[in-house]
Amino acid sequence: MHVAIYLINIDPLSKKSMKGDFLRERALKFLENGKYLFSKGIYDLSAFNIEQFCQLILKYKISELVGDYPKTHSMKKLFDALLKITDKRREIEGFVKENISVIGNIENAYVSSKVSSIHVQKRGDRGYVEVC
């Protein structure tokens, strides 16, 4: 749950806007659903839900800082946007650098679920849910 905890705690959770509230609540529902699906061995849909969580929580954080968020599905672009507006740039850069391959794999779960049949297996190392 490393990525999830990190993303939620980038800045204190505040309730500045209804849009932000919606993004945060929806993100947390995707996280819970992803954890549940993972526990049932449904890894492809779990990975998709985890990606949705990551995407929405990043949009929430950006929205809380500037009132809106980029209209993209790319976690890498969302991290880049967050880096431009946060005072925690060094911390986030280190996190992204350390987890870039996992972030890429999580992003691929979103893309693959839209265009093809994917097969995601539980991994012994840092799987999607463990990292998020």
Secondary structure, DSSP 8 states (H G I E B T S, - for coil): -HHHHHHHTSS------HHHHHHHHHHHHHHHHHHHHHHTT-HHHHHHHHHHHHHHHHHHHHHHHHS---S---HHHHHHHHHHH-S-HHHHHHHHHHHHHHHHHHHHHHHHHHHS-------SSS-HHHH-
